[in-house]
Amino acid sequence: MEEGYPERLLLDLLEIYSPSGEEEEISRYLSKELERLGFKVRVDEVGNVEAIWGDGRPNILLCGHMDTVRGKIKVKKRGKVVFGRGAVDAKSPLAALICGAKKYIEGGGKGKITLLAVVDEEGKSKGMRHFLSRCKEKYDYAIFGEPSGAYALTVGYKGRILIRVLCETSPGHASAPTLFENAIYVTIRLIERLQKLGDDWTKGKEGDLFETPTLCVTRIKGGREDNTVPSFCEILVDVRVPPTMTLAEVKDRLTSTINEFKTIEERAKVKLEFLDENEPYLENEHSPLVKCFIESIKEVTGRDGRLSRKTGTADVNDFVKKFKTSSVVYGPGNSKLDHTPIENVSIEEYLDSIEIINNVLKKLSSTD
C-alpha cells in the first residue's frame, strides 16, 4: 500500500456526498478502487459493493456502510484532523477496514476476506437486508465498521421496535369543541400513558441505559383543517430493547398498554401497528475475536483497550440474528460527533485503527 494512501482514500470518500438513497457515485468509486487493489468485485441489485480476496479459512467479513445522514460538510484538513460528512459515521471506519485488509493481504495473509460496503444503513437497512436475503456464506468472524474509537471495541447494541399508533374520532366544527372528541387530545393522553410505561421501565435503572428499555415518540401528525376538530392523529414511537429482554416481551407490554388505553377512550378508535424491529446484539466479552482486538490495541498503541455497549442499533443486529457469527463493531471516531455539523476524525487515530485491524486479522489467521 503506497505511502499516504489511507489518507487519500478517506478524503476521496468524504468528497463524495452519499446520503441514504444517493449512494450510486460512491458505489461506483469503491467498486473500481477495490478492483484496483486486487479484489474480485461485484455490485448487487441495490448498490452494495462486495469485494472478495482469497479462499479457505478463516472466512472473515468486514462490513461498513457507504451512506450518511443528509447535510453537507466542507471537506477540509485542519492540522491532524479531517472534517467532512461521514468522517465519523462511518466513512473513516469503512476506509480503515479497507486499508487494514489490504495491509494484511500484502503481508502474506491467508484465508478469505469479504469486504462489504452496504447502502442505506442510516435508513431502513435496505443494503444489509438484501445481502442477508441471498447470502449463504458461513463466516468465522465479522467486523462491522462503526465509530467505537480506535482504542475501544463495541460488543453490544440494543434492539429496536418501531410502532405507529393511529387515533381516530368523529370530526366536528372547531367552534363547538366540547361536543366532539379531539383526536390530538386523545393522542396526548396516550403519549402520557406511554411516558409512564417508559418511566416504569427505567425506574431504579437510571445508571445504565443499555440494561433497560427506552421509549421515545419521534413523530406526530394530526388534523386536516384549521376550523375542524381533528378527527385523526398519528404518532411513531421508537422503542429500544436491551439484550436482557426479548422483542416479544416488549411488544406484549406495548400491546397491553395500548389495549388498556382503548378501554378508557371509548369515543376514539386506537390502532397499533408494528412497522419494524431488530433483535438486540451482544458479543461474548471473552470470545477469541474480542481477545484479538484487546491484545492488538495494546500491542499497536500501548493502550489498554476497553469494551463498550451502545444504546443504538446497527446492521450488526440483523447480521448476528441470521448467522450467529462472532461479531464486533470497531472503527475510529468519536460517536458523539455522529450526524453533527462538525463531524471530524483524528488522522492519528484513523491510522492506528488500520494497524489494529491488520494485527487482528493476523491473529485470527494464526489461531484458526
Secondary structure, DSSP 8 states (H G I E B T S, - for coil): --TTHHHHHHHHHHHS--BTT--HHHHHHHHHHHHHTT-EEEE-TTS-EEEEEE-SSSEEEEEEE--B-S-----EEETTEEESTTTTTTHHHHHHHHHHHHHHHHTT--SEEEEEEES-TTTT-HHHHHHHHH-----SEEEEE--S-TTEEEEEE-EEEEEEEEEE---EETT-GGGS--HHHHHHHHHHHHHHHHHHHHTT-TT-GGGS-EEEEEEEEE-S-TTEE--EEEEEEEEEE-TTS-HHHHHHHHHHHHHHHHHH-TTSEEEEEEEEEE--EE--TTSHHHHHHHHHHHHHHS---EEEEESS--HHHHHHHHH--EEEEE-SS-GGGTTSTT-EEEHHHHHHHHHHHHHHHHHHHHH-
